[in-house]
Every structure is written in C-alpha cells, then in structure tokens.
Amino acid sequence: MEILSYVAVAVIVGATAYALLRKALLSLAYAIAILAVFIIDAVSIGLAIREGNPFAPVVRIELGLLYTPGAFPDPWTWVTFQFVHGSSAHVLLNLLGLVLISPVFEERVGRAAWALLFLAGGMVGAALFLALNAGRDVFLLGASAGVFSVFGAYGRLYPKDRVRLFLPLPGIPALPVMQVVIGFLVIEMVLSLVGPPGIAWEAHVGGLLFGLAVAPFARALGGRRRAPAKAPSYESLRDLATTRELEEILREMRAADLPEVREAWLENFIRAARCPECGGTLRRRLGRISSDCGWRRPLP
C-alpha cells in the first residue's frame, strides 16, 4: 500500500484506541475518522492527478472492498471499506446518520455492542451485495450498511425513543426512532432510483436486516448498563428565558439525553441570556453565572 493508505489505516486504528482508552463514544470517534480518511483520500487523488497518472494507487482503491470473480477481497478491506467514501454527499449522509442516532444508542447498549452492530453489519451488508452480484466485478465503499445496522437495532430495541441531532441547533424537532429509520430508507430508495449510479441499496438492506436480527444479542453483549443520570430541572434558569429563543433552548436542554448535549445547550443559553438586573451579558465561572453588576446565581 501507498503511504497515505497506511496513514488512513492508522487514523482508523487511532480512533478505535482513543475511544477505548479514553472511554469515549466510539460512534463519534469513527465519525471523525471517516471525515479524516475522506480528506486523506482526496489528497491522494489530487497527487495522482498532479503526477498525471490516472492509474496511481489512491486510498479508496487500496482500502475499498474490491471483488472480481475468482479473486476475493483482501481481508482488511472488509473493515476499511466502511471508512472510505466516494463523494462529499456520500460521506455527509453517513456522518449525519452517525451523529443523529449513534451517540444516544451507544450510551444505551455500550461500546462493544455498538461496534458489533456497525462493523459486522457493514460486513454482512457487503456480503449480501456480493452474493446478489456474483459473477460481476464489485467495488464497495462507505459506512451506509453499518449505519443502517445501527438504525435497525435501535428501531427494534427502543422504537418509542425520540431522537434529535447531536448538535445544539434550536428548532430541530425530536422524532421517533422508527420515523428516522424509515426516512433514511426512503432517502436511500429515492437516491437509488434518481441519484447517481452505483448506490448499493442491497448492502444497506442487508445491514438493516442484520441490525434487526441481532439487536437482542447486542443488548445482552452490552450487559446491564447503569441508567443515565437524571437531567437537572434547570428550574432556576426559567426566569432568565425571556425570549422565544431562550425558552426553546431551555426546553432542548431539559430534553437532551447526553450530558455533553445538555452542556452545549447550557453554553448557548448563557451566551444568549441577559442579566435580570442590569441587562448585561452573563459569564460562567466556578459553578455559577454572574454579570458585571454583581448579580450572580448558582448553576443547577
């Protein structure tokens, strides 16, 4: 492999190691790795073009899953193909899928269960695509099958959960998991019909079916997990919510599932709120908010 392909593999391994050692969310670590690999791949393509060599080995060729009749894919590509993407729209759609559902779901089932669903789901989706296209040359890229595996498992285990973007964006509604899963399926079907050629919808369906099938086992693999700590009521901030924007931020803060999300909403709230005595800006320090006039209040 070329040096940039080794760099891309190192990014994938590094993201995995970071999540394990720092007890971070593997889903978000992989989202960052996917974006980094996309950039590395773009650099390798740019270098090939500059050299005037259209046949130069680029990252997507060396790490994608390539099958030709009589020659099976290299073993490592069953994993690495899930981190390489063919276009900016392709990578952005999968990143959206990762950050939309995966963080809250991983908190529920655990890192090991999420990794099983994502990585094995991607492999099963690819295997189904190869089986249905036997006798043809096949080249697969992307995390879509793994993302759909996670979607399927989340939809089966927690169908009544409501999810929102893992970002502090006012106005983003919370939707039932199954609606999100169905929405992504519809998007994939539309893209397969009217979008660019090469969308491996069979792999996506294979990943989804895998997630639905192994969801109970994945939950058991995660073991009995401690329920997340109950979110603060933030009642002490109610009188500071003097605008519709602040009221909406306060609602989002209360509804957030993850502490990191609540913290992001709280920072937004403090930036937008004003001191009830002098009307000045607020700042946060040592577990309380205050303003220059001397007003202060402990944070919940």
SEKE-259980 format. One record per residue (C-alpha): residue number from 1; chain; x, y, z. Coordinates in pm, whole numbers. Layout:
! SEKE-259980
<node num="NUM" chaine="A" u="X" v="Y" w="Z"/>
...
//
This chain:
! SEKE-259980
<node num="1" chaine="A" u="0" v="0" w="0"/>
<node num="2" chaine="A" u="100" v="361" w="-53"/>
<node num="3" chaine="A" u="199" v="578" w="242"/>
<node num="4" chaine="A" u="-133" v="768" w="250"/>
<node num="5" chaine="A" u="-324" v="440" w="272"/>
<node num="6" chaine="A" u="-115" v="348" w="576"/>
<node num="7" chaine="A" u="-194" v="688" w="723"/>
<node num="8" chaine="A" u="-566" v="626" w="671"/>
<node num="9" chaine="A" u="-542" v="286" w="841"/>
<node num="10" chaine="A" u="-353" v="450" w="1129"/>
<node num="11" chaine="A" u="-637" v="702" w="1166"/>
<node num="12" chaine="A" u="-892" v="419" w="1194"/>
<node num="13" chaine="A" u="-681" v="230" w="1448"/>
<node num="14" chaine="A" u="-608" v="550" w="1639"/>
<node num="15" chaine="A" u="-977" v="641" w="1661"/>
<node num="16" chaine="A" u="-1054" v="295" w="1798"/>
<node num="17" chaine="A" u="-773" v="312" w="2052"/>
<node num="18" chaine="A" u="-872" v="662" w="2163"/>
<node num="19" chaine="A" u="-1232" v="557" w="2225"/>
<node num="20" chaine="A" u="-1124" v="251" w="2422"/>
<node num="21" chaine="A" u="-857" v="421" w="2630"/>
<node num="22" chaine="A" u="-1047" v="743" w="2699"/>
<node num="23" chaine="A" u="-1385" v="569" w="2733"/>
<node num="24" chaine="A" u="-1518" v="799" w="2463"/>
<node num="25" chaine="A" u="-1808" v="729" w="2230"/>
<node num="26" chaine="A" u="-1682" v="504" w="1951"/>
<node num="27" chaine="A" u="-1953" v="631" w="1719"/>
<node num="28" chaine="A" u="-1822" v="987" w="1734"/>
<node num="29" chaine="A" u="-1460" v="873" w="1714"/>
<node num="30" chaine="A" u="-1546" v="682" w="1396"/>
<node num="31" chaine="A" u="-1733" v="980" w="1254"/>
<node num="32" chaine="A" u="-1416" v="1188" w="1292"/>
<node num="33" chaine="A" u="-1207" v="905" w="1143"/>
<node num="34" chaine="A" u="-1438" v="881" w="841"/>
<node num="35" chaine="A" u="-1405" v="1253" w="776"/>
<node num="36" chaine="A" u="-1026" v="1235" w="815"/>
<node num="37" chaine="A" u="-1000" v="938" w="576"/>
<node num="38" chaine="A" u="-1214" v="1125" w="322"/>
<node num="39" chaine="A" u="-967" v="1415" w="332"/>
<node num="40" chaine="A" u="-668" v="1180" w="303"/>
<node num="41" chaine="A" u="-832" v="1010" w="4"/>
<node num="42" chaine="A" u="-892" v="1347" w="-163"/>
<node num="43" chaine="A" u="-524" v="1435" w="-113"/>
<node num="44" chaine="A" u="-417" v="1105" w="-271"/>
<node num="45" chaine="A" u="-640" v="1170" w="-572"/>
<node num="46" chaine="A" u="-501" v="1521" w="-607"/>
<node num="47" chaine="A" u="-145" v="1389" w="-602"/>
<node num="48" chaine="A" u="-231" v="1129" w="-867"/>
<node num="49" chaine="A" u="-380" v="1399" w="-1092"/>
<node num="50" chaine="A" u="-79" v="1625" w="-1042"/>
<node num="51" chaine="A" u="152" v="1341" w="-1140"/>
<node num="52" chaine="A" u="-59" v="1278" w="-1449"/>
<node num="53" chaine="A" u="-102" v="914" w="-1357"/>
<node num="54" chaine="A" u="-470" v="809" w="-1361"/>
<node num="55" chaine="A" u="-369" v="456" w="-1257"/>
<node num="56" chaine="A" u="-178" v="563" w="-945"/>
<node num="57" chaine="A" u="-296" v="374" w="-634"/>
<node num="58" chaine="A" u="-519" v="604" w="-430"/>
<node num="59" chaine="A" u="-661" v="545" w="-85"/>
<node num="60" chaine="A" u="-1010" v="445" w="-197"/>
<node num="61" chaine="A" u="-870" v="184" w="-436"/>
<node num="62" chaine="A" u="-642" v="29" w="-175"/>
<node num="63" chaine="A" u="-887" v="36" w="115"/>
<node num="64" chaine="A" u="-1215" v="-19" w="-70"/>
<node num="65" chaine="A" u="-1367" v="-366" w="-97"/>
<node num="66" chaine="A" u="-1283" v="-494" w="-445"/>
<node num="67" chaine="A" u="-1417" v="-826" w="-570"/>
<node num="68" chaine="A" u="-1361" v="-985" w="-906"/>
<node num="69" chaine="A" u="-1476" v="-1335" w="-1000"/>
<node num="70" chaine="A" u="-1212" v="-1580" w="-880"/>
<node num="71" chaine="A" u="-1031" v="-1325" w="-660"/>
<node num="72" chaine="A" u="-1175" v="-1243" w="-319"/>
<node num="73" chaine="A" u="-1120" v="-907" w="-146"/>
<node num="74" chaine="A" u="-819" v="-853" w="78"/>
<node num="75" chaine="A" u="-921" v="-942" w="438"/>
<node num="76" chaine="A" u="-863" v="-597" w="588"/>
<node num="77" chaine="A" u="-1085" v="-427" w="329"/>
<node num="78" chaine="A" u="-1394" v="-582" w="490"/>
<node num="79" chaine="A" u="-1337" v="-324" w="764"/>
<node num="80" chaine="A" u="-1157" v="-39" w="589"/>
<node num="81" chaine="A" u="-1413" v="-1" w="308"/>
<node num="82" chaine="A" u="-1656" v="133" w="566"/>
<node num="83" chaine="A" u="-1435" v="434" w="631"/>
<node num="84" chaine="A" u="-1381" v="535" w="266"/>
<node num="85" chaine="A" u="-1643" v="725" w="66"/>
<node num="86" chaine="A" u="-1686" v="813" w="-296"/>
<node num="87" chaine="A" u="-1824" v="1167" w="-276"/>
<node num="88" chaine="A" u="-1890" v="1454" w="-37"/>
<node num="89" chaine="A" u="-2265" v="1380" w="-42"/>
<node num="90" chaine="A" u="-2194" v="1015" w="38"/>
<node num="91" chaine="A" u="-1975" v="1095" w="338"/>
<node num="92" chaine="A" u="-2201" v="1371" w="470"/>
<node num="93" chaine="A" u="-2510" v="1150" w="461"/>
<node num="94" chaine="A" u="-2333" v="878" w="656"/>
<node num="95" chaine="A" u="-2186" v="1126" w="904"/>
<node num="96" chaine="A" u="-2534" v="1262" w="959"/>
<node num="97" chaine="A" u="-2654" v="908" w="1028"/>
<node num="98" chaine="A" u="-2374" v="851" w="1276"/>
<node num="99" chaine="A" u="-2425" v="1168" w="1479"/>
<node num="100" chaine="A" u="-2806" v="1163" w="1452"/>
<node num="101" chaine="A" u="-2868" v="834" w="1629"/>
<node num="102" chaine="A" u="-2547" v="662" w="1729"/>
<node num="103" chaine="A" u="-2433" v="859" w="2038"/>
<node num="104" chaine="A" u="-2753" v="808" w="2237"/>
<node num="105" chaine="A" u="-2787" v="447" w="2121"/>
<node num="106" chaine="A" u="-2425" v="368" w="2212"/>
<node num="107" chaine="A" u="-2486" v="512" w="2557"/>
<node num="108" chaine="A" u="-2777" v="268" w="2589"/>
<node num="109" chaine="A" u="-2617" v="-55" w="2466"/>
<node num="110" chaine="A" u="-2246" v="3" w="2524"/>
<node num="111" chaine="A" u="-1938" v="39" w="2308"/>
<node num="112" chaine="A" u="-1891" v="-332" w="2233"/>
<node num="113" chaine="A" u="-2250" v="-381" w="2120"/>
<node num="114" chaine="A" u="-2238" v="-70" w="1901"/>
<node num="115" chaine="A" u="-1910" v="-182" w="1742"/>
<node num="116" chaine="A" u="-2059" v="-525" w="1666"/>
<node num="117" chaine="A" u="-2363" v="-371" w="1500"/>
<node num="118" chaine="A" u="-2168" v="-115" w="1297"/>
<node num="119" chaine="A" u="-1869" v="-320" w="1181"/>
<node num="120" chaine="A" u="-2034" v="-661" w="1146"/>
<node num="121" chaine="A" u="-2345" v="-501" w="995"/>
<node num="122" chaine="A" u="-2128" v="-340" w="729"/>
<node num="123" chaine="A" u="-1962" v="-674" w="654"/>
<node num="124" chaine="A" u="-2294" v="-858" w="630"/>
<node num="125" chaine="A" u="-2436" v="-591" w="401"/>
<node num="126" chaine="A" u="-2130" v="-619" w="177"/>
<node num="127" chaine="A" u="-2152" v="-1000" w="174"/>
<node num="128" chaine="A" u="-2517" v="-983" w="69"/>
<node num="129" chaine="A" u="-2433" v="-742" w="-210"/>
<node num="130" chaine="A" u="-2155" v="-972" w="-334"/>
<node num="131" chaine="A" u="-2387" v="-1272" w="-320"/>
<node num="132" chaine="A" u="-2655" v="-1094" w="-524"/>
<node num="133" chaine="A" u="-2399" v="-974" w="-777"/>
<node num="134" chaine="A" u="-2196" v="-1292" w="-813"/>
<node num="135" chaine="A" u="-2003" v="-1312" w="-1137"/>
<node num="136" chaine="A" u="-1963" v="-935" w="-1165"/>
<node num="137" chaine="A" u="-1680" v="-702" w="-1070"/>
<node num="138" chaine="A" u="-1779" v="-526" w="-747"/>
<node num="139" chaine="A" u="-1624" v="-228" w="-571"/>
<node num="140" chaine="A" u="-1779" v="-113" w="-243"/>
<node num="141" chaine="A" u="-1719" v="200" w="-36"/>
<node num="142" chaine="A" u="-1894" v="358" w="259"/>
<node num="143" chaine="A" u="-2042" v="314" w="604"/>
<node num="144" chaine="A" u="-2405" v="302" w="493"/>
<node num="145" chaine="A" u="-2461" v="-68" w="566"/>
<node num="146" chaine="A" u="-2314" v="-30" w="915"/>
<node num="147" chaine="A" u="-2521" v="282" w="982"/>
<node num="148" chaine="A" u="-2837" v="102" w="872"/>
<node num="149" chaine="A" u="-2747" v="-190" w="1100"/>
<node num="150" chaine="A" u="-2735" v="51" w="1394"/>
<node num="151" chaine="A" u="-3064" v="205" w="1279"/>
<node num="152" chaine="A" u="-3232" v="-135" w="1262"/>
<node num="153" chaine="A" u="-3115" v="-237" w="1609"/>
<node num="154" chaine="A" u="-3217" v="95" w="1765"/>
<node num="155" chaine="A" u="-3557" v="78" w="1598"/>
<node num="156" chaine="A" u="-3619" v="-273" w="1731"/>
<node num="157" chaine="A" u="-3492" v="-220" w="2085"/>
<node num="158" chaine="A" u="-3622" v="132" w="2151"/>
<node num="159" chaine="A" u="-3894" v="207" w="1893"/>
<node num="160" chaine="A" u="-4059" v="476" w="2106"/>
<node num="161" chaine="A" u="-3741" v="676" w="2167"/>
<node num="162" chaine="A" u="-3731" v="1022" w="2018"/>
<node num="163" chaine="A" u="-3403" v="1143" w="1873"/>
<node num="164" chaine="A" u="-3267" v="1474" w="1757"/>
<node num="165" chaine="A" u="-2945" v="1593" w="1603"/>
<node num="166" chaine="A" u="-2644" v="1552" w="1831"/>
<node num="167" chaine="A" u="-2593" v="1927" w="1794"/>
<node num="168" chaine="A" u="-2728" v="2231" w="1980"/>
<node num="169" chaine="A" u="-2945" v="2363" w="1698"/>
<node num="170" chaine="A" u="-3271" v="2534" w="1802"/>
<node num="171" chaine="A" u="-3576" v="2428" w="1605"/>
<node num="172" chaine="A" u="-3463" v="2073" w="1528"/>
<node num="173" chaine="A" u="-3760" v="1853" w="1628"/>
<node num="174" chaine="A" u="-3728" v="1525" w="1814"/>
<node num="175" chaine="A" u="-3862" v="1237" w="1606"/>
<node num="176" chaine="A" u="-3942" v="874" w="1693"/>
<node num="177" chaine="A" u="-3656" v="642" w="1603"/>
<node num="178" chaine="A" u="-3866" v="441" w="1360"/>
<node num="179" chaine="A" u="-3962" v="755" w="1168"/>
<node num="180" chaine="A" u="-3595" v="843" w="1130"/>
<node num="181" chaine="A" u="-3512" v="488" w="1015"/>
<node num="182" chaine="A" u="-3795" v="492" w="761"/>
<node num="183" chaine="A" u="-3693" v="840" w="648"/>
<node num="184" chaine="A" u="-3339" v="730" w="578"/>
<node num="185" chaine="A" u="-3468" v="423" w="392"/>
<node num="186" chaine="A" u="-3686" v="645" w="173"/>
<node num="187" chaine="A" u="-3391" v="875" w="102"/>
<node num="188" chaine="A" u="-3178" v="576" w="3"/>
<node num="189" chaine="A" u="-3453" v="438" w="-223"/>
<node num="190" chaine="A" u="-3500" v="773" w="-395"/>
<node num="191" chaine="A" u="-3125" v="813" w="-444"/>
<node num="192" chaine="A" u="-3101" v="462" w="-588"/>
<node num="193" chaine="A" u="-3372" v="549" w="-843"/>
<node num="194" chaine="A" u="-3286" v="905" w="-943"/>
<node num="195" chaine="A" u="-2941" v="962" w="-799"/>
<node num="196" chaine="A" u="-2600" v="875" w="-941"/>
<node num="197" chaine="A" u="-2540" v="511" w="-1035"/>
<node num="198" chaine="A" u="-2355" v="278" w="-802"/>
<node num="199" chaine="A" u="-2566" v="304" w="-484"/>
<node num="200" chaine="A" u="-2551" v="-41" w="-325"/>
<node num="201" chaine="A" u="-2901" v="-49" w="-180"/>
<node num="202" chaine="A" u="-2875" v="-427" w="-136"/>
<node num="203" chaine="A" u="-2590" v="-374" w="113"/>
<node num="204" chaine="A" u="-2798" v="-116" w="301"/>
<node num="205" chaine="A" u="-3091" v="-357" w="329"/>
<node num="206" chaine="A" u="-2854" v="-632" w="442"/>
<node num="207" chaine="A" u="-2716" v="-411" w="716"/>
<node num="208" chaine="A" u="-3065" v="-312" w="828"/>
<node num="209" chaine="A" u="-3181" v="-674" w="845"/>
<node num="210" chaine="A" u="-2867" v="-771" w="1037"/>
<node num="211" chaine="A" u="-2929" v="-497" w="1294"/>
<node num="212" chaine="A" u="-3292" v="-601" w="1337"/>
<node num="213" chaine="A" u="-3194" v="-967" w="1378"/>
<node num="214" chaine="A" u="-2906" v="-937" w="1626"/>
<node num="215" chaine="A" u="-3037" v="-643" w="1829"/>
<node num="216" chaine="A" u="-3132" v="-855" w="2137"/>
<node num="217" chaine="A" u="-2794" v="-1030" w="2135"/>
<node num="218" chaine="A" u="-2615" v="-696" w="2102"/>
<node num="219" chaine="A" u="-2805" v="-560" w="2401"/>
<node num="220" chaine="A" u="-2708" v="-870" w="2602"/>
<node num="221" chaine="A" u="-2346" v="-822" w="2496"/>
<node num="222" chaine="A" u="-2356" v="-476" w="2644"/>
<node num="223" chaine="A" u="-2466" v="-621" w="2981"/>
<node num="224" chaine="A" u="-2663" v="-437" w="3242"/>
<node num="225" chaine="A" u="-2575" v="-74" w="3200"/>
<node num="226" chaine="A" u="-2633" v="190" w="3458"/>
<node num="227" chaine="A" u="-2920" v="420" w="3369"/>
<node num="228" chaine="A" u="-2802" v="766" w="3272"/>
<node num="229" chaine="A" u="-2815" v="1024" w="3548"/>
<node num="230" chaine="A" u="-3136" v="1222" w="3560"/>
<node num="231" chaine="A" u="-3102" v="1559" w="3395"/>
<node num="232" chaine="A" u="-3126" v="1869" w="3618"/>
<node num="233" chaine="A" u="-3459" v="2051" w="3602"/>
<node num="234" chaine="A" u="-3295" v="2387" w="3526"/>
<node num="235" chaine="A" u="-3591" v="2548" w="3704"/>
<node num="236" chaine="A" u="-3359" v="2816" w="3844"/>
<node num="237" chaine="A" u="-3298" v="2940" w="3489"/>
<node num="238" chaine="A" u="-3663" v="2974" w="3394"/>
<node num="239" chaine="A" u="-3690" v="3346" w="3476"/>
<node num="240" chaine="A" u="-3389" v="3416" w="3251"/>
<node num="241" chaine="A" u="-3569" v="3266" w="2949"/>
<node num="242" chaine="A" u="-3721" v="3597" w="2843"/>
<node num="243" chaine="A" u="-3734" v="3534" w="2468"/>
<node num="244" chaine="A" u="-3874" v="3256" w="2250"/>
<node num="245" chaine="A" u="-3519" v="3155" w="2156"/>
<node num="246" chaine="A" u="-3420" v="3118" w="2522"/>
<node num="247" chaine="A" u="-3737" v="2925" w="2601"/>
<node num="248" chaine="A" u="-3662" v="2685" w="2317"/>
<node num="249" chaine="A" u="-3301" v="2639" w="2429"/>
<node num="250" chaine="A" u="-3422" v="2566" w="2783"/>
<node num="251" chaine="A" u="-3665" v="2302" w="2652"/>
<node num="252" chaine="A" u="-3390" v="2141" w="2443"/>
<node num="253" chaine="A" u="-3157" v="2144" w="2743"/>
<node num="254" chaine="A" u="-3412" v="1960" w="2956"/>
<node num="255" chaine="A" u="-3488" v="1706" w="2683"/>
<node num="256" chaine="A" u="-3126" v="1624" w="2593"/>
<node num="257" chaine="A" u="-3025" v="1263" w="2655"/>
<node num="258" chaine="A" u="-2648" v="1308" w="2690"/>
<node num="259" chaine="A" u="-2462" v="1527" w="2943"/>
<node num="260" chaine="A" u="-2243" v="1663" w="2661"/>
<node num="261" chaine="A" u="-2551" v="1781" w="2473"/>
<node num="262" chaine="A" u="-2700" v="1944" w="2784"/>
<node num="263" chaine="A" u="-2368" v="2119" w="2843"/>
<node num="264" chaine="A" u="-2366" v="2256" w="2487"/>
<node num="265" chaine="A" u="-2723" v="2385" w="2526"/>
<node num="266" chaine="A" u="-2630" v="2546" w="2860"/>
<node num="267" chaine="A" u="-2341" v="2732" w="2699"/>
<node num="268" chaine="A" u="-2578" v="2858" w="2428"/>
<node num="269" chaine="A" u="-2828" v="2967" w="2694"/>
<node num="270" chaine="A" u="-2567" v="3163" w="2891"/>
<node num="271" chaine="A" u="-2444" v="3340" w="2577"/>
<node num="272" chaine="A" u="-2797" v="3443" w="2477"/>
<node num="273" chaine="A" u="-2935" v="3535" w="2823"/>
<node num="274" chaine="A" u="-2905" v="3876" w="2986"/>
<node num="275" chaine="A" u="-2865" v="3982" w="3348"/>
<node num="276" chaine="A" u="-3209" v="4044" w="3506"/>
<node num="277" chaine="A" u="-3075" v="4348" w="3696"/>
<node num="278" chaine="A" u="-2851" v="4538" w="3455"/>
<node num="279" chaine="A" u="-2930" v="4376" w="3120"/>
<node num="280" chaine="A" u="-2563" v="4298" w="3064"/>
<node num="281" chaine="A" u="-2408" v="3979" w="2934"/>
<node num="282" chaine="A" u="-2356" v="3679" w="3159"/>
<node num="283" chaine="A" u="-2047" v="3473" w="3217"/>
<node num="284" chaine="A" u="-1993" v="3133" w="3375"/>
<node num="285" chaine="A" u="-1737" v="3067" w="3644"/>
<node num="286" chaine="A" u="-1693" v="2826" w="3934"/>
<node num="287" chaine="A" u="-2036" v="2668" w="3902"/>
<node num="288" chaine="A" u="-2236" v="2988" w="3879"/>
<node num="289" chaine="A" u="-2335" v="3261" w="3637"/>
<node num="290" chaine="A" u="-2280" v="3628" w="3705"/>
<node num="291" chaine="A" u="-2265" v="3971" w="3544"/>
<node num="292" chaine="A" u="-2051" v="4281" w="3587"/>
<node num="293" chaine="A" u="-2308" v="4449" w="3811"/>
<node num="294" chaine="A" u="-2253" v="4189" w="4082"/>
<node num="295" chaine="A" u="-2560" v="3973" w="4017"/>
<node num="296" chaine="A" u="-2490" v="3602" w="4046"/>
<node num="297" chaine="A" u="-2672" v="3271" w="4066"/>
<node num="298" chaine="A" u="-2555" v="2909" w="4121"/>
<node num="299" chaine="A" u="-2600" v="2674" w="3830"/>
<node num="300" chaine="A" u="-2807" v="2357" w="3881"/>
//
